[in-house]
Amino acid sequence: MITLLDYGAGNVRSVVNALEALGEKVKLVKTPEDILSAEKLIFPGVGNFSSLISTLHEKNFFEPLKRYLLEDRPFLGICLGLQALFEYSEEAPGIKGLGIFKGYIKRFDTTLSIPHIGWNGIKPQKSSRLFDGLTGEEKFYFVHSYHVETEEADIILCTTDYGYEFVSAIEKGNIIATQFHPEKSGQVGLKILKNFLEANKSAVKPKFIPSKTKLAKRIVACLDVRTNDDGDLVVTKGDQYDVREKGQVRNLGKPVELARRYYTEGADEITFLNITGFRDFPLKDLPMLEVLRLTSKNVFVPLTIGGGIRDFTDRDGNFYSALEVASEYFRSGADKISIGSDAVLIVEEYLHTGKATGKSSIETISKVYGTQAVVISIDPRRVYVDSPEKTKHPVIETSIPGPNGERYCWFQCTIKGGREGRDIDAVTLAKVCEKLGAGEILLNSIDRDGTNLGFDLELIQAVKEAVSIPVIASSGAGSPEHFYEVFTKTEVEAALAAGIFHRQEVSIEEVKRYLKERGIEIRPIFKEELL
């Protein structure tokens, strides 16, 4: 029996599913006594350091957890579950951690995008049963803005490079903790979990230890999900946001089945965008919640969900906050949530008043779950002008002239699935959302959507240069060459596609092979035999 310390925030479902996939039974902590009676305890912390520590105190879990750790009993901490073991964190001044080890948690100090999101390698510093069966070439999924600083060299299990070298896992006695997420690291992550559970394995080092690890460029598969005219939940794809063909909604497959296929093909992340009418009542949106639950049972890479994540009042007058809506998605298997139209309205209010309210969906969700859990989906279109003086918005001089030969354009944000343009540009929107607490930008393009002409490189670079958080390029991919182009001509960390994968015109495996042959860092695809 594995005991899981679920303190109420983050996606614990993925950890439960990963353990059950390994044949284990899982018991959730409900009382302080459950911690003290555990045979093996796993603590998957996600979100904000202050929120985590406060919740541990509120639930009377703090002292029993500390006692369990001081007794050197079998323990695996994940992400914030690692950081909580130290004395304090720069993320939460004045808040004391568990203090099991000396050291503190420091925010990344690098010119690279923060949070550190994606697949990176590890450099083992000592032998461990965790490394049994690994080659050393594996990559694991990271999503964090802070890392461990400690002078206790003997506890450092492995390090990773992101601008500089940082501690990515520790081990001392029966206590093991990782900054990366094994439950979201595919087959290699499941192997790590299995090795932790099998305490009789020999301590080893992988044969290959890289001199420096590298962050992989992510390939993201996107599934637009909605009901068709028969009421069935299907994956569809728009042509410049029009999802109908000959009057019928395009049906490109079932969401859970497609997600599983993309996982086995090597997708680094999977994004679900709920574009159907029932997004107006997201807490009653049982089909999408069920899609997440079923997908997370056998897809062990990050899942993002977008659509309807905002404050709303239902037909009966009941108010639900965006935080409550997001929490339902997280509890159902999502790792990140995507905010689209609501982000535009939030930024419009911010620009009008000149100050943050502290109550927007971006602010409230990132405060509890961390900035890394909030993705902003931007749907811009080009607006051409004769000269920069013709608009108040930041413009670019474009290599793609307008219909009347215009040499300048700005990128107008839209809402309601691209149907309504607003008086705000994509660059400004991205900058303000970062300031409010967003951790990533999903950058679409109405002009390129469904065209297979390649990504809008000018739009992507304009937004990427304006923010310090990761950017996912979207819309227009038609071939492996387009992925290579966006990774070599812009600074984006990830690229997303939908239609070409759904129609099996190009597979994710083909894209990765093409990129690897041309020197782009990608995550290797490991098959089932790892287990």
Helices and strands as residue ranges (DSSP letters): E 2-4, H 12-21, E 26-28, H 32-36, E 41-45, H 49-58, H 62-70, E 75-79, H 80-83, E 88-89, E 104-107, E 116-120, E 123-124, G 129-131, E 140-144, E 146-149, G 153-155, E 156-161, E 165-172, E 175-178, G 182-184, H 186-197, E 218-227, E 233-236, E 244-245, E 248-249, H 255-265, E 269-274, G 277-280, G 282-284, H 286-295, E 303-306, E 312-313, E 319-320, H 322-332, E 336-339, H 341-353, H 361-369, G 371-373, E 374-378, E 380-385, G 388-390, E 396-397, E 408-415, E 420-425, H 426-436, E 440-443, H 457-464, E 471-473, H 480-489, E 494-497, H 499-502, H 508-517, G 528-530
